[in-house]
Amino acid sequence: MENTILDHEELYPGTPESYELAGTGKRFANYLLDVLGFYIFMVLLGALGGIFMPGLLDSFVESGLRQYVIIYSVYVVYYTLMEGALEGKTLGKFVTRSRAVRDDDDPLTWQDALVRSLCRLIPFEAFSFLAGPRGWHDTISRTKVVLDQRQA
């Protein structure tokens, strides 16, 4: 049996071999929209918690450390679920027609999405964009945000 090497088009039909990186304006718009989406998600989560578990909010407010652990855990889960389940997209990326892919242009894996999410927790990570078009959560996870050419 002969081994065949599939090219990019055979593996991912209808996707280009290489993508154009999303510019800093789109990346900043992604950030603002994603933060807004996360806050809305947290408010809805808090409202549901208040309805179904009324004592939860009282204990949540009592411990500052518990607040940080819960908020950052939800933050990681939120971004991981969004990018993992939606082919590298988040709310902001849907609006700006961009998406995250691996450096080799393959789609994100769940592990890639998790690493990107965890790297967003690095203090001052947002300032890493001042050094270039890719932030630490891109370079450490070996991913990039590109223009989504699959949309019309």
N, C-alpha and C positions, 0 to 999 in steps of 0.2 A: 504494500500500500504506500503510495507516494504522499509525502508531507507537503502540504501547500501552505504558503504564507498568504494570509488575507491582507489586502490593503485596506486603508482607512475607509474607502467608499463601501467595500463589502461588509465591514464590521458595523459601520454607522451610516447607512444609506441616507442620502439627502443632507448630510452635514459637510461643511467645507473642511479641508485638511488643516487650515489654520485660521485663526480668528483675529479680528482687530480688537486690541485692548480697549476697554471702556475708558473714557477720559475722566479727569478729576472732577469735572462738573457733574457727570452722571454718578460717579462714586459718592460724591457729597450728597446728591439728591437721594441716592440709595440709603445712605446713612440716616438722613433726616426722616425719610418715610418709614424706615425700619424701626427707628426709635419710637416714632409715633405709633406704629403698629404694636410694638412691644408694650408701650404704656396702656394702650387700649386693651390689649390682651390681659395685662395685670389687673386693670380695673374690673374687667369682666370676671376674671378668676377670683378677685376679692369679693365681688358682689355675690357670686355663686357660693363662695365659702361662707359669707355672712348669712345667706339664706339657709343653706343646708347644715352648716356647723357654726352657729352663732358664737360660741365660746372661743372659737379658733382665733378670731381677730383680737380678743382681749389678751390671750397668751402671746400672740404675735407681736403686739406693741410692747410688751414687757421686756423683751430681750433684744437688744440691738444686734448682737452677734447672730441670733436666730434669724433676724430680718435679712441680714446680708447673705447668709447661707441660702435661705429660701429664694431670695430675689436672684442671686447669681446662678443658682441651680435652674430656676425657671428660664433665665436668660439663655443658658447653654442648651437646654432642652428645646426652647422656642426656635433658636437659629438652626440647631441640628435637624429638627423635624422639618422645618421649612426647606432648607437646602437639600437635605437627604431625600425627602419625599417628592419635591417639586423640581427635580433635575437641575439643582444649583440655583434655584430662584428663591427670592424672598419677596415681600410686598413691594419694596423699592425697586427690585430688579424687574418685576412685572411691569411697573409703570415706565421705567426707563428702557425697557426692552434690552436687558442685559442678563447675563447669567454667569455663574462660576463654573469653571471647568478645570481639569487638572492641567499641569504644565505641558503634558503631552497631547492636549486637546481632547482627551477622553472625558466622558461624563464623570461627575463626582461620585465617589462611593460614600457609604454611610460613615466610614472611618474618616474620610477627607472632611466631610461636613462637621463631624465631631471635633477634629483637630482645629478647623477654622474657628469654630465656636469657642473652644477653650482658649485659643490664642487671642481672641477679642478681649479676654479678661486681663491680659497683661497691662500693668499700669502704663499709661501714656502711649498705648498702642496707636491711638488715633493720630498722634504726632509723627508716627513713622511714615505717614504719607507726605510729609514735608521733604523727605529725602528722595522721593521718586513716585512713580505712578502705582507702585504696589506697596501695600502695608505689610507689617509683620505677619498678620494672619494669612496673607497670600504666600509670602516667601517661605515661612516655616512649614506650612501645609503643602507646599509645592503646587499651588493653584493660582488661578488668575481670573479676573472678571472681564468678560468679553462682550461685545455686541452680539445679541442673539439674532443670527441671520436666518433662523427658522421661522420668524414671524414676518408677516407682510407689513 
